[in-house]
Structures are given as structure tokens and as C-alpha cells.
Amino acid sequence: MNLIVYFSRKGENYVNGAIKTLEKGNTEIVAEKIQAYAGGDLAQIVPVKEYSGSYYKCIEEAKGELNENARPKYRPLDIDIARYDKVFLCYPNWWGTMPMCVYTFLEDYDFSGKKILPVCTNEGSGMGSSVRDLKRILQNAEIDAGLSVHGAKAGASDGAIKKYLSEVM
């Protein structure tokens, strides 16, 4: 059974070189597409303390968390990891890796024996070091090479997602 878990941020975002306000975050769009094509349960990582609505303030908050190696708390998820074989982990690339609340989530559950399928939205920086970071954190899980999705093209990513799913399912 599949779990699609994601962290996403709507509101002010960097899109194709400009700041735009998004009704729905790019990563959420991609996570919903994965659920539609692969099936499974969808769960969102929502930080207890919201990030600033301002893009520039948010990136400074994210940079501070990364520099401090912080583990921001998130709202409880109603999931039983033991039920799932594959976990699609969807997140934006923040400062070259996953947002720190995603690290918190990963450290809170036992992913031993699970296949982790990372999906990273970004504006050109690809997966960053996130796959290497996942391999370091989840040593008892199988980590796939992942899928990089250009955030500005999240709404039109169906072809890339279907291709990826055909390779990993």
C-alpha cells in the first residue's frame, strides 16, 4: 500500500524568477497527482508554527532552521507507517535539502524495510542533497533516486509523474 506524505507551502512563492501568490502549493499539487495515478493515502506535514506569509521572511526562517539543525514540530498525523510498503515523500527544495519539519517527521517514524520515493519540487535546483540526506537518516529503508519537478510546472507534471511511476511501481 502507498502513502503519499507531503510538505507544501501556498501563498507567496518563487516562480520562474518572480514572486507569485499560489492558491495551492506546488508540492501539494504534485502529491495529489501521485495519489490520483498511484493510489494510496495522502497525509500533509503541517508545522505547528506557521512560516511567514512573506516569501522573503519564510526563506530566512527556513535558513535559520537549517543552520540550527532545528526540528520544528508538526501537527499529529493519523497514519500507521506499518501499513505501507511504499512512501512517496514530497517536499520542496529549501536551501538545498528538505524543509526541517520533514526531518522531524522522518525521525518520528520507523521506516525500516520501506521503499522511500522522494519527490522534490524546485525552481531549478533539483533534488539538492535531499536523497543523500534521506540515505543518511533512513539507513534501514530503500531510498529511490527520486523525481525532481520544476515547481512552476507542477500543474503540468502529469507526464513526468506517470513516467516516474511506471519506473518505480
C-alpha positions as CSV (number, residue, x, y, z in Angstrom):
1,M,0.0,0.0,0.0
2,N,1.2,3.5,-0.8
3,L,1.5,6.5,1.5
4,I,1.9,9.9,-0.1
5,V,3.1,12.3,2.6
6,Y,4.0,15.9,1.7
7,F,5.0,19.3,3.0
8,S,3.9,22.2,0.8
9,R,3.6,26.0,1.2
10,K,1.0,28.1,-0.6
11,G,0.9,31.9,-0.7
12,E,4.0,33.9,-1.8
13,N,6.4,31.6,-3.7
14,Y,9.3,32.0,-6.1
15,V,8.0,31.0,-9.6
16,N,10.1,31.3,-12.7
17,G,12.1,34.2,-11.4
18,A,9.3,36.2,-9.8
19,I,7.3,36.2,-6.6
20,K,3.8,34.9,-7.1
21,T,0.9,34.1,-4.8
22,L,-0.2,30.5,-5.1
23,E,-3.6,29.3,-4.1
24,K,-2.1,25.8,-3.6
25,G,1.5,24.9,-3.1
26,N,3.4,23.2,-5.9
27,T,4.3,20.2,-3.8
28,E,0.6,19.7,-2.8
29,I,-0.4,19.7,-6.5
30,V,2.3,17.0,-7.3
31,A,1.3,14.9,-4.2
32,E,-2.3,14.9,-5.3
33,K,-1.3,13.8,-8.8
34,I,0.7,11.0,-7.4
35,Q,-2.3,9.8,-5.3
36,A,-4.5,10.0,-8.4
37,Y,-2.2,7.9,-10.5
38,A,-0.7,5.5,-7.9
39,G,-3.4,5.3,-5.3
40,G,-2.8,5.3,-1.6
41,D,-3.3,7.5,1.4
42,L,-2.4,11.2,1.4
43,A,-1.1,13.0,4.5
44,Q,0.2,16.5,4.9
45,I,3.0,17.6,7.2
46,V,1.7,20.9,8.7
47,P,4.1,22.8,11.0
48,V,2.7,23.8,14.4
49,K,4.3,27.2,13.9
50,E,3.4,28.6,10.5
51,Y,6.0,30.1,8.3
52,S,5.7,33.7,7.4
53,G,3.3,34.5,4.5
54,S,6.1,36.7,3.1
55,Y,8.3,34.6,0.8
56,Y,11.5,36.5,1.8
57,K,10.8,36.2,5.5
58,C,9.9,32.5,5.1
59,I,13.2,31.7,3.4
60,E,15.1,33.4,6.2
61,E,13.1,31.3,8.7
62,A,14.0,28.2,6.7
63,K,17.6,29.2,6.5
64,G,17.7,29.8,10.3
65,E,16.2,26.3,10.9
66,L,18.7,24.7,8.7
67,N,21.7,26.5,10.3
68,E,20.4,25.5,13.7
69,N,19.6,21.9,12.6
70,A,16.2,22.6,14.2
71,R,13.4,20.0,14.4
72,P,10.2,22.1,14.1
73,K,7.1,20.3,15.4
74,Y,4.3,19.4,13.1
75,R,0.6,18.6,13.7
76,P,-0.1,15.0,14.5
77,L,-0.7,12.7,11.5
78,D,-3.3,10.0,11.6
79,I,-1.1,7.3,10.0
80,D,0.2,3.9,10.8
81,I,3.5,3.6,8.9
82,A,3.5,-0.2,9.4
83,R,0.5,-0.4,6.9
84,Y,2.6,0.9,4.0
85,D,5.2,-0.6,1.7
86,K,6.0,2.5,-0.3
87,V,6.2,6.0,1.0
88,F,6.2,8.9,-1.5
89,L,7.9,11.7,0.3
90,C,7.1,15.0,-1.4
91,Y,8.7,18.3,-0.4
92,P,10.1,21.5,-1.8
93,N,13.9,22.1,-2.1
94,W,14.7,24.6,0.7
95,W,18.3,25.6,0.9
96,G,19.5,22.5,-1.0
97,T,17.6,19.9,1.0
98,M,14.2,19.1,2.6
99,P,12.5,21.6,5.0
100,M,13.5,20.9,8.6
101,C,10.0,19.8,9.6
102,V,10.3,17.0,7.1
103,Y,13.4,15.9,9.0
104,T,11.3,15.9,12.2
105,F,8.7,13.7,10.5
106,L,11.3,11.2,9.3
107,E,12.9,10.9,12.7
108,D,9.5,10.3,14.4
109,Y,8.7,7.1,12.5
110,D,10.3,3.8,11.8
111,F,10.8,3.4,8.0
112,S,12.7,0.1,8.3
113,G,12.1,-2.0,5.2
114,K,10.1,0.7,3.4
115,K,10.7,1.9,-0.1
116,I,11.0,5.7,0.1
117,L,10.2,7.5,-3.2
118,P,11.4,11.2,-2.8
119,V,9.7,13.8,-5.0
120,C,11.2,17.3,-4.8
121,T,9.7,20.4,-6.2
122,N,12.1,23.2,-7.0
123,E,12.7,26.1,-9.3
124,G,15.8,24.7,-10.9
125,S,17.9,23.4,-8.1
126,G,16.8,19.8,-8.5
127,M,16.9,17.3,-5.6
128,G,19.8,19.1,-3.9
129,S,21.4,16.9,-1.2
130,S,18.0,15.5,-0.2
131,V,18.5,12.0,-1.5
132,R,21.9,11.8,0.2
133,D,20.3,13.2,3.4
134,L,17.5,10.6,3.3
135,K,20.0,7.8,2.9
136,R,21.9,9.1,6.0
137,I,18.7,9.4,8.1
138,L,16.8,6.3,6.9
139,Q,19.6,3.7,6.8
140,N,17.1,0.8,7.1
141,A,15.0,1.9,4.2
142,E,15.4,1.6,0.5
143,I,15.8,5.1,-0.9
144,D,14.9,5.7,-4.6
145,A,16.8,8.2,-6.7
146,G,13.6,10.3,-6.8
147,L,11.8,12.7,-9.1
148,S,12.6,16.4,-9.5
149,V,9.6,18.5,-10.6
150,H,10.0,22.1,-11.7
151,G,7.6,23.9,-9.3
152,A,6.3,26.3,-11.9
153,K,5.3,23.3,-14.0
154,A,3.6,21.3,-11.1
155,G,0.2,21.7,-12.7
156,A,1.5,20.2,-16.0
157,S,3.7,17.5,-14.4
158,D,1.3,14.6,-15.3
159,G,3.6,13.1,-17.9
160,A,6.7,13.2,-15.7
161,I,4.8,11.7,-12.8
162,K,3.3,8.9,-14.9
163,K,6.8,8.1,-16.3
164,Y,8.3,8.0,-12.8
165,L,5.5,5.8,-11.5
166,S,6.0,3.4,-14.4
167,E,9.6,3.0,-13.4
168,V,9.1,2.6,-9.6
169,M,5.9,0.7,-9.2
